[in-house]
Amino acid sequence: MLYDTAKVLLFSAMTVISVGSVIALLMGGASAPLAEWLLVFRIVGLVFVGIGVALLLVMLIFFGNRFPVRITLEPRGVRWEARSRRGKWANRTAIVAGLLTAKPGLMGAGLLAETRSTEGMRWKDIRRVRFHPQLCVISLMNSWRVVLRLHCPPTLYHQVCILIRTAAPHARLEGVVA
Amino acid sequence: MRELLRRVLLTAGFLAAAWYFWYTPATIIGARVLDLEGEYQARVARRYVTPQSNAPAKPAGSSFVRNHSNPGSPQRYRQHVLESRPLPHELSLPASWVKSLQDAAMGNGPFVGRRHRNLVYFSADEAPLEAVASPLRKSLGLTGFVNAYMTVGTHDLEFLIFPEPRSSDAPSAVMYPQRALAIPWALGALALYALLGWPARKDVRYDPVPVAVLDVVAAGGAAFLWALPLRLAPSTAAAIGDPIGGPVWFWTIALLPVLALLSLARREAYGIVVTPEALRFRSLFRTRIIPFTDIQAAATETPDAIQSTITLQLRSGEKLRLPWAGMQGLLSLVDTLRRYGLLHAGPFSTS
């Protein structure tokens, strides 16, 4: 989870810097001294470090370092459902608060989170499967990114591995296959 | 115990780094070599020149002040300034020190790194200025002015005292003289933390990477809260001198990340070693060995509908719950329990 969060923050920071740099160059910023460019990069970096620390605190304090999910392996694919009552409560509070305070950003954040509380992936869309037996985690990937990570109970890990290999025989397997 | 020691060293190192990073002297003194006669010609004399143009007549009052405050000559101006707030005549400063001060104004010499604008800054306890500091403080107390003057040889010097160093423009080499020690302390703490954490054999353990990240964040948070009053106070001595006014509150809140570190130590210390004969459970302060012959059965349970565990039922009647979330290496434990025929079908099993 920490690795995925760090990856998202890093890519977001790089996107912000890239887009900002392109805009600055188009507006004649090429002649600005290097120190000014580095200052902007440093500010963006500090902002994202702050966001990362805030996310960490939310994960630890609000969610108590726990986030229950239900993962269902069905004939059509894999379904992931968030089961955290705190998470649901927070989403709905954000939607209502956004409505009452006329803050579309807040409402939008709550709606987005609510739509992401259930996700799925069809077996035929799985391109790569990476096994992490030490952690009992299986990563399901499309052509370019990890879509779902299945955190398996250790007593079921072997069975889930076999099930996935059977349901997605076309997928490339990586890591130690149990 | 080793896990506690690692975190104590990490936190102590970060706190020391924060101390050295934000340490400021109690008082800072700025000094410069004056050219009072040149200053008179450049700035002061112009004020007393009668306007030649047909500009409207200035009010009589300002004309009166101008006429009666005109020093008249550069020499008299110099005398007037030096006698306004003189430092004791018995004070002396080495000629070489004064020469270095003069060179700094030209951008040369050993004091050039201490210069900002037209002042060269020193800590009040540095030689040879510690002799000047006390009379300066006295002058400030008597006159309310932060500056005073003295003559050394043919050079006129001006000294400014900053009892609140952060109100000055002193460069960081003077404002934070021990800052260079901060990074070695922080890196040394991280190195000790990493070296002492060289893992002992544990087949089943919590993932060490998130624990390490949280350790560094918690220690960094404790250092941040520890350093905040040092940064906000006018100087380090001022912060320590008024503990109830600020530091005690921040330092009390800094205990929260320290408590988090204790919890992380407990988490990191926990582990299970699977041997052919027994399971060895390691915790922060003790090790417990449970032979397989003492285990009656094992099954998966979900006691609170959220977190599932592997539960060991011992022949003594005791139940040991092993939460599996966040742990790694559990497959070796599960496979061993299955091999001994101890793992029974639980609510998740499809067999």
Interface residues (C-beta under 8 A of the other chain):
Chain A: M1 L2 Y3 V53 L56 L60 N65 R66 P68 R83 P133 Q134 L135 C136 H151 P153 P154 T155 L156 Y157 Q159 A178
Chain B: D207 V209 P210 V213 L214 V217 A260 T300 I306 Q307 S308 I310 W324 A325 G326 Q328 G329 L330 L331 L333 V334 L343 G346 F348 S349 T350 S351
